[in-house]
C-alpha cells in the first residue's frame, strides 16, 4: 500500500512539472524507500530539481 501511495503522490506532483520538458518526453521516476516518509512538498522539490536538470541537459 505504501508503494502505491508514494506513486500517487509522485504522479500528482509530476503532472504540473511536465511542462518543463519538451513534448514527447518519456519520464521514469524511481522512488527510494525514504520517499515513503517524505512530505509532499519535499517530493515536489526533488522532482522539480530533477525535471529542471533534465531540461537543461536536453537543451544542450
Phi and psi in degrees as GROMACS dihedral restraints (atoms count N, CA, C in turn):
[ dihedral_restraints ]
;  ai    aj    ak    al  type     phi  dphi    fc
    3     4     5     6     1   -61.7    20    10
    4     5     6     7     1   -42.6    20    10
    6     7     8     9     1   -59.4    20    10
    7     8     9    10     1   -41.8    20    10
    9    10    11    12     1   -69.5    20    10
   10    11    12    13     1   -35.7    20    10
   12    13    14    15     1   -64.6    20    10
   13    14    15    16     1   -42.0    20    10
   15    16    17    18     1   -64.9    20    10
   16    17    18    19     1   -42.3    20    10
   18    19    20    21     1   -60.5    20    10
   19    20    21    22     1   -42.0    20    10
   21    22    23    24     1   -64.1    20    10
   22    23    24    25     1   -43.4    20    10
   24    25    26    27     1   -64.0    20    10
   25    26    27    28     1   -40.9    20    10
   27    28    29    30     1   -66.8    20    10
   28    29    30    31     1   -42.0    20    10
   30    31    32    33     1   -61.3    20    10
   31    32    33    34     1   -42.3    20    10
   33    34    35    36     1   -63.1    20    10
   34    35    36    37     1   -43.3    20    10
   36    37    38    39     1   -68.0    20    10
   37    38    39    40     1   -41.6    20    10
   39    40    41    42     1   -68.9    20    10
   40    41    42    43     1   -30.7    20    10
   42    43    44    45     1   -53.2    20    10
   43    44    45    46     1   -43.7    20    10
   45    46    47    48     1   -78.8    20    10
   46    47    48    49     1   -14.0    20    10
   48    49    50    51     1   -96.1    20    10
   49    50    51    52     1    -9.8    20    10
   51    52    53    54     1   -61.3    20    10
   52    53    54    55     1   -22.7    20    10
   54    55    56    57     1   -67.4    20    10
   55    56    57    58     1   -16.1    20    10
   57    58    59    60     1   -73.2    20    10
   58    59    60    61     1   -19.6    20    10
   60    61    62    63     1  -105.2    20    10
   61    62    63    64     1   155.2    20    10
   63    64    65    66     1   -62.9    20    10
   64    65    66    67     1   153.3    20    10
   66    67    68    69     1   -58.4    20    10
   67    68    69    70     1   145.3    20    10
   69    70    71    72     1    84.6    20    10
   70    71    72    73     1     1.3    20    10
   72    73    74    75     1   -70.7    20    10
   73    74    75    76     1   143.6    20    10
   75    76    77    78     1  -108.4    20    10
   76    77    78    79     1   132.1    20    10
   78    79    80    81     1  -119.8    20    10
   79    80    81    82     1   132.6    20    10
   81    82    83    84     1  -120.3    20    10
   82    83    84    85     1   125.0    20    10
   84    85    86    87     1  -113.7    20    10
   85    86    87    88     1   126.1    20    10
   87    88    89    90     1  -108.4    20    10
   88    89    90    91     1   120.1    20    10
   90    91    92    93     1   -98.8    20    10
   91    92    93    94     1   128.4    20    10
   93    94    95    96     1   -84.3    20    10
   94    95    96    97     1   163.7    20    10
   96    97    98    99     1   -53.6    20    10
   97    98    99   100     1   -32.8    20    10
   99   100   101   102     1   -64.2    20    10
  100   101   102   103     1   -19.0    20    10
  102   103   104   105     1   -63.3    20    10
  103   104   105   106     1   -25.0    20    10
  105   106   107   108     1   -64.4    20    10
  106   107   108   109     1   -27.4    20    10
  108   109   110   111     1  -108.0    20    10
  109   110   111   112     1    -0.3    20    10
  111   112   113   114     1   -76.2    20    10
  112   113   114   115     1   147.9    20    10
  114   115   116   117     1   -72.4    20    10
  115   116   117   118     1   159.7    20    10
  117   118   119   120     1   -61.9    20    10
  118   119   120   121     1   -36.0    20    10
  120   121   122   123     1   -63.1    20    10
  121   122   123   124     1   -42.5    20    10
  123   124   125   126     1   -64.3    20    10
  124   125   126   127     1   -44.6    20    10
  126   127   128   129     1   -59.7    20    10
  127   128   129   130     1   -42.1    20    10
  129   130   131   132     1   -62.7    20    10
  130   131   132   133     1   -42.5    20    10
  132   133   134   135     1   -62.2    20    10
  133   134   135   136     1   -43.9    20    10
  135   136   137   138     1   -64.6    20    10
  136   137   138   139     1   -43.5    20    10
  138   139   140   141     1   -64.8    20    10
  139   140   141   142     1   -42.8    20    10
  141   142   143   144     1   -59.2    20    10
  142   143   144   145     1   -43.8    20    10
  144   145   146   147     1   -63.1    20    10
  145   146   147   148     1   -44.8    20    10
  147   148   149   150     1   -65.6    20    10
  148   149   150   151     1   -43.6    20    10
  150   151   152   153     1   -65.9    20    10
  151   152   153   154     1   -41.3    20    10
  153   154   155   156     1   -63.0    20    10
  154   155   156   157     1   -43.3    20    10
  156   157   158   159     1   -62.5    20    10
  157   158   159   160     1   -42.9    20    10
  159   160   161   162     1   -63.9    20    10
  160   161   162   163     1   -40.6    20    10
  162   163   164   165     1   -62.9    20    10
  163   164   165   166     1   -41.0    20    10
  165   166   167   168     1   -64.2    20    10
  166   167   168   169     1   -44.5    20    10
  168   169   170   171     1   -65.0    20    10
  169   170   171   172     1   -36.4    20    10
  171   172   173   174     1   -72.5    20    10
  172   173   174   175     1   -25.2    20    10
  174   175   176   177     1   -76.4    20    10
  175   176   177   178     1   -16.0    20    10
